[in-house]
Amino acid sequence: MDNNVLIAFGFTLMAGLSTGIGSALAFFADRTNTRFLAASLGFSAGVMIYVSFVELLAGALTELAEATGDVSRGNWLGIGAFFAGMVFIGIIDKLVPEVENPHEVKRVEEMREDEEAAASARAEASGRNRPGRGNTRQLMRMGTMTALVIGIHNFPEGLATFMSTLEDTSIGLSIAIAIAIHNIPEGIAVSVPIYYATGDKVKAFKWSFLSGLTEPLGALVGYLVLRPFMTPTLSAMVLAGVAGIMVFISLDELLPSAEKYGEHHLSIYGAVTGMAVMALSLLLLA
């Protein structure tokens, strides 16, 4: 069990720190590769939707039927937990101000249009009378608030990766990779405005990196809270709730973001490919 916990924590850490990859890409890319992001986000959504329905929810319903000794009662508990997971992540998303929503599509080249204004503001702050300081404040606030919001969002995502890995290492790895891919644009959303507000790449990368650390933190806190009460019934209900969280993330965040990058068919092809890859891997591991 202890070894599984370490593996689950490692997968969750890997997924969370991929925000740093997005941050690094933002510093070296002149233009956003919309085709890559659309296909990648679609792929992540496909993996998460397929795993949620075919493995996590289906497995949870079977386990609940066995644990309760009543198929009907087990189904009610499992489906209830599934939608409770959706409500949980939905409430978190609802509490996020729309302006700071990290899942609003941002392109590197569009955000670089603010670089001159931010440079002007920094010059003003150093004693030269140039306009633009308000724009710099806005950029800094955008970056820091986005980092905070991503941190909040990453708590349930971290728990989803962690609990899925405890149930099945291969499924947990797939979910960790899917969440890691979807965290890359979030790293861009944090680091670019902070960099243009401060001119400091290290500070921008640090904020992006720290926002990703909340993913393993969320996993650990969730696990420690649930561990004393863990029974086969509760464990299965948590997995059903995790399935609900991941389906909501896919439908509310991943697919709409992929669509907004303007590559409709690529996002759908990515989703279908993600489902196919996940199905094949599960068949090979069966």
ROLUM-519996 format. One record per atom (N, C-alpha, C, CB): x, y negated, z negated. Coordinates in steps of 0.1 Angstrom, whole numbers, plus 5000, padded with zeros to 4 digits. Atoms other than C-alpha are relative to their C-alpha. Glycine has a CB too. Layout:
BEGIN
XYZ
...
***
This chain:
BEGIN
500850125000
500050005000
500949875000
499150004988
499150115000
502849764991
500749975013
501150024989
499450014987
504549835024
499149945010
500650135005
501050054991
501349765043
499849854997
498750074998
500250145003
500949435024
501149915006
500049984984
498950074995
504449325034
499949995015
501350074997
500250004985
503749415071
498949905003
499650145005
501150094998
500449225069
500449864998
498850044991
499650135003
502048925054
501049955011
500849994987
499050034989
504848935081
499349965013
500950125002
500850034988
502248945109
499449864999
499050115003
500750135002
500348655094
501049885001
499350004987
499050104999
503548455090
500449975015
501250044992
499750024985
504448515127
498949925007
500250145006
501150074993
501048405138
499949854996
498650064997
500050145005
501148085117
501149925005
500050004985
498950084996
504547975126
500149975015
501350064995
500050024986
503747985163
499649855004
499150095008
500250154998
502647615159
501349945003
499349944987
498750054997
506347555159
500450015015
501150064991
499749984986
506547695194
499349895009
499550145005
500750114993
503947445206
500749874998
498649994995
499250135003
505947165189
501249995009
500449994986
498850004992
509147265207
499649985015
500750144998
500550024986
507247295241
499749865003
498850095003
500450144998
505946945236
501249915003
499149954989
498950094999
509346795233
500850025014
501050034989
499249974988
510746965265
499250005013
500750134998
500850004988
507746965288
499649865004
498750094997
500550124994
506946675311
498550005002
500849965013
501449994998
503546805319
499550134994
499750005016
500649885006
501147045303
499750105011
498649964993
500349894991
500947385320
498650054997
501150114998
501449975002
497147395321
499750145004
499149905007
500349864996
497147725340
500450104990
500750035014
499549915010
499247895314
499150004987
501449974996
500850025012
497247755285
498650065001
499949864995
501449954998
493847835300
500050155000
499549955014
499949854999
494848195308
500350064986
501050045010
499549955013
496548245274
498849994990
501249924995
501150015010
493548105254
498950105003
499549855000
501049904995
491148315275
500550144995
499850005015
499449875004
493448625268
499750024985
501550015004
500249995014
493348555231
498650024996
500549874993
501549985003
489548525231
499650145003
499249895008
500349874996
489248845250
500450114990
500650045013
499549915010
491449035225
499149994987
501549974997
500750015012
489648895195
498550045000
500149854995
501449964998
486148945208
499850155001
499349945012
500049864998
486849305219
500250074986
501050055010
499649935013
488549405186
498949984989
501349944995
501050035010
485849235165
498850095001
499549855001
501249924998
482949425181
500350155000
499349965012
499749864997
484549755191
500650074988
500850025012
499249945011
486849815161
499549954986
501449975001
500250055013
486249585131
498550024995
500449864999
501449995004
482449555130
499550155001
499149915009
500449864999
481849915143
500550084988
500450065013
499449925010
484250055118
499449964986
501549974999
500650045013
482849845089
498650064998
499949845000
501449955001
479249965097
500150154996
499349995013
499949855003
480450335096
500550014986
501150065010
499549995014
482350275063
499049974990
501349914999
501050045010
479450105047
498950104999
499449865005
501049895000
477050385057
500550114991
499750055014
499449895008
479450635041
500049954985
501450035005
499950055014
480050415010
498749994992
500749865000
501350025006
476450345003
499150125001
499249885006
500849884998
475050685015
498749975007
499850064986
501250034994
472450505034
500349915013
499049914991
499750064988
472850415071
499449865002
499750095012
500850134999
470150145071
500649894991
498650024997
499450105009
471549975040
501449965004
500050064985
498750034996
475049995053
500049905012
500850125004
500250094988
473949825086
499649864996
499050065010
500450135005
472249545067
501149934994
498850024991
498950065007
475249485046
501149955010
500750094990
499050034990
477649495076
499649885009
500350125008
500550114992
475549265098
499949874992
498750045007
500150125009
474949025069
501449944998
499450044987
498650055002
478749005063
500549945012
500950124995
499650054987
479348955100
499649865002
499550095011
500550144998
477148645102
500449914988
498450015001
499450095011
478348525068
501449955003
500050094986
498750044995
481848515083
499849895010
500750125006
500350114991
480448305111
499649874993
498950045010
500550125007
478648065087
501249944992
498950044990
498950055008
481848035066
500949925009
500850124994
499150084991
484147925095
499249895006
500650105011
500850104994
481247725109
499949884991
498650045003
500150115010
480947515077
501449934999
499750064986
498750064999
484747465077
500149915012
501150105000
499950074987
484547345113
499149874999
499650085012
501050125001
481547115105
500649894991
498750054995
499450105009
483446945077
501249925006
500550064988
498950064994
486246845101
499549885009
500850105009
500450114992
485846495116
500350025015
500749874996
499849974986
485446515154
501349945006
498849955008
498850064994
488246275161
501350084997
500249864994
498849935003
490746485142
499950155003
500349984985
500249864998
489446815154
501250065009
498750035008
498849954993
492647015164
499750085013
500850084991
500349924988
490747205191
499549925011
498950104996
500250084988
490046905212
501250005009
499749854995
498949984991
492146945243
500849875001
499550045014
499050114998
495246725244
501150055010
500649964986
499049974991
497746715272
501249914997
499549975015
498750065003
501446625268
500149875008
501250095002
499850124992
501446375297
499049894996
499850045015
500950105004
498346195285
500449934987
498650064998
499550065013
499746145250
501249925002
500250114990
498850084997
502946015265
499849865005
500950085009
500350144996
501145715278
500049914988
498650005006
500050095012
501145595242
501549984995
499250074989
498650025005
504945615239
500549865001
500950095009
499550144999
505645265251
499349914989
499649945014
500650075011
503045125227
500550034987
498450035000
499449965013
504445325199
501449944998
500150154999
498750065001
507945205207
499949854997
500850025014
500250145003
506644845207
499749984985
498949955009
500450025014
505144895173
501350034991
498950104996
498849985008
508445035159
500949885001
500750135005
499250124999
510244735173
499549894992
500149965015
500750115008
507744505156
500450034985
498550005002
499849975014
508244685123
501549974996
499750154998
498650035003
512044635126
500349855001
500950085009
499850145000
511544255129
499849935013
501449974996
500350074987
510844185166
498549995001
500650085011
501550034999
507444035174
499550065013
499849854999
500649944989
505944285197
498750074996
501050115007
501349955004
502344415198
500050165000
498949965010
500249864999
501144775192
500150074987
501050065009
499949935013
501544845155
498850094997
500349904989
501249925003
497944955152
499950135007
498849915004
500049884993
498345205179
500950114994
500549985015
499149915007
501345355160
499350064988
501349934997
500749955012
499345385128
498950105005
499349884993
501049914996
496545555148
500650135004
499349945012
499349884996
499045805163
500550084988
501249975009
499549935012
500545885129
498950064993
500849904991
501149955007
497145925114
499450125007
498949904998
500549884992
496046155143
500950124997
500149965015
499149885002
499146375138
499950064987
501449965003
500149955013
498946405101
498750064996
500349894990
501349945002
495246455100
499850135007
498949905004
500149884992
495446715127
500750114993
500649985014
499249905007
498146895107
499250054988
501349944995
500849965012
495846895076
498850085004
499549874993
501249924995
492847015096
500450145004
499349925011
499549874996
494847295112
500350094988
501249985009
499749925012
496047395078
498750064994
500649914989
501349955005
492347425066
499550115009
499049894999
500549904991
491447615097
500850134999
500049955015
499149885000
494347855093
499850094988
501449965001
500349915012
493147985059
499250125004
499349924990
500749884996
490448205073
500650085011
498649965004
499349934990
492548295103
501050094994
500649905011
498949925007
495348405080
499450124993
500749924990
500749895007
492848615060
499650115010
498849954992
500449904990
491548775092
501250095005
499449925012
498849924995
495048875104
500450104989
501149915003
499549935012
496048995069
499150134998
500049924988
500949895003
492949215062
499950105011
498649944997
500049914989
492949355097
501250095001
499849925013
498749925000
496549465094
499950104989
501249914998
500149905010
495849635061
499150125004
499449934987
500949904995
493049825078
500750095011
498749945006
499449924989
495049925109
501149915005
499050035012
498950084996
498549795117
500049965015
501350084997
500050034986
498149815155
499049905003
499850135008
501050104998
494949615154
500449874994
498650044994
499550125007
496449365130
501149935009
500650034987
499050064991
499449315154
499349935012
501050115005
500750064989
497049255183
499449864997
499050095006
500650125005
495148995163
501049894997
499150034988
498950095003
498348835151
500549935013
501150064993
499550064988
499548785187
499049915006
500350125010
501150084995
496148655198
500049864993
498750074999
500050135008
496148395170
501249925002
499850034985
498850084997
499748305177
499949925013
501250105000
500250074987
498948225213
499149884998
499450095010
500950115002
496048005202
500549894991
498650054995
499450105008
498247825177
500949915007
500750064988
499050084992
500647695204
499449875003
500450085012
500550134997
498347415216
499849924987
498750015007
500150075012
497747325180
501349934995
499450094989
498750055003
501447275175
500349875008
501150105002
499850114992
501447035204
499149884995
499550035015
500950105005
498446845189
500549934988
498650064998
499450065012
500346785157
501249925003
500350114990
498650064999
503846705168
500149885010
500950115005
499950114990
503346475199
499649874994
499250035012
500350135006
501446195181
501049954989
498650004995
499150045011
503746205151
501449965006
500250124990
498750044994
506846195173
499949865006
500450105011
500250134993
505545895193
499849894990
499050005010
500350105010
504545715161
501349974992
499050054990
498850015008
507945775143
501350005008
500050104990
498849984993
510445855170
500950104995
500849865001
499249905007
511646135148
499550145004
499949984985
500349874996
511546485164
500050104988
500950055011
499949915012
512546655131
498749994991
501249964992
501250025008
509646495112
498850065007
499749854998
501249944992
507146595140
500050154999
500149955015
499949855001
508446955140
499650054986
501450045004
500349965014
508246965102
498550014997
500749914990
501450005002
504646865102
499350125007
499449875004
500649894992
503747115129
500350144993
500650005014
499649885006
505747385111
499250034987
501550004996
500749995013
504047315077
498650045002
500249874992
501449974998
500547325092
499850155003
499549925012
500049864998
501347685103
500250094988
501050045011
499749925012
502547795069
498750034992
501049924991
501249985008
498947765055
499450135005
499049895002
500649884995
498048075076
500450124990
500550045014
499649895010
500148325054
499649964986
501550025000
500450045014
499248115023
498550044999
500249854998
501449965001
495548165031
499850154999
499349955012
500149855001
496048535036
500350054986
501050065010
499649965013
497848565003
499049974989
501449944997
501050045010
495348364983
498850085001
499749855002
501249924998
492448544998
500150144995
499650015015
499849865005
493948884991
500150014985
501350055007
499949995015
494848804955
498749974993
501049894996
501350025005
491348674949
499150125001
499349885007
500949894998
489648974964
500650134994
499950025015
499449875004
492149244952
499350064988
501449984998
500549945012
490749284917
498650065001
499949904988
501449954997
487249344931
499850105011
499149885002
500149924987
488149554961
499550144997
501450005006
500649864999
486049864966
499850035014
498650014992
500349974986
485350054998
498949925006
499750155001
501150084994
482049865002
500549865002
498950014990
499550144998
483649524997
501049995011
500649944987
499050004989
486549615019
499450005014
501050124998
500749994987
484249705047
499249875003
499050125000
500750124998
482149395042
501049895004
499249964988
498950104996
485349175044
500450025014
501250024990
499649984986
486249335077
498949965009
500350155002
501150054992
482749265090
500049855001
498750064995
499950155000
483148905079
501149955008
500249964986
498950044991
486548885096
499650015014
501250104997
500449994986
484949005128
499149885004
499150135002
500950124997
482348725125
500949875001
499149984989
499150124999
485148465119
500750005014
501150014989
499349994987
487048585150
499149975012
500850135001
500950034989
484048585173
499649855000
498750094998
500350145001
483148235161
501249925006
499749964986
498850074995
486748115167
500150015016
501250054994
499949984986
486648265202
499049925008
499950155003
501150074993
483348115212
500049854998
498650064996
500150145003
483647785195
501349925004
499749984986
498750074999
487347705200
500850055013
500950024988
499049954990
489347935224
499449985014
500350144998
500550014987
487047965254
499649865005
498750095001
500250134996
485847605254
501249925003
499249924989
498750074998
489447475251
500650055013
501050034989
499549954987
490447705280
499349935012
499950155001
500950064990
487547565300
500449855002
498550014997
499750145000
488547205292
501349975007
500049944987
498850024993
491947255307
499850015015
501050114996
500350014985
490147275341
500350125008
500749885006
499749874993
490947635349
499050104997
501550044997
501149915004
487547805346
500350155003
498749965007
499849864997
488348125365
501250064993
500150015015
498949955007
491748165349
499750034986
501249905000
500349975014
490248145314
499250135000
499249884994
500949884999
487648415324
500950125003
498949995010
499149894997
490348635340
500950034988
500949965012
499249985012
492448585309
499250084989
500549874994
500849935010
489548695286
499850155004
498649934999
500249864996
488849005307
501350084999
499550005015
498749935001
492549095308
500350034985
501149915006
499849975014
492649055270
499250114995
499749874992
500949885004
489749295266
500650135005
498649985005
499549884994
491249545290
501350054993
500349975015
498749965007
494749535273
499750054987
500949874999
500349955013
493149575239
499350145001
499049904993
500649874999
490949865251
501050115004
498949995011
499049904996
493850035268
501050044988
500949955011
499149985011
496149995237
499350094990
500449874994
500849925009
493350145215
499950145004
498749944997
500149874994
492850435238
501350084999
499649995015
498649935001
496650515239
500450034986
501049905006
499749975014
496850495201
499150094993
500049874993
501149925006
493750705195
500650144998
498850015009
***
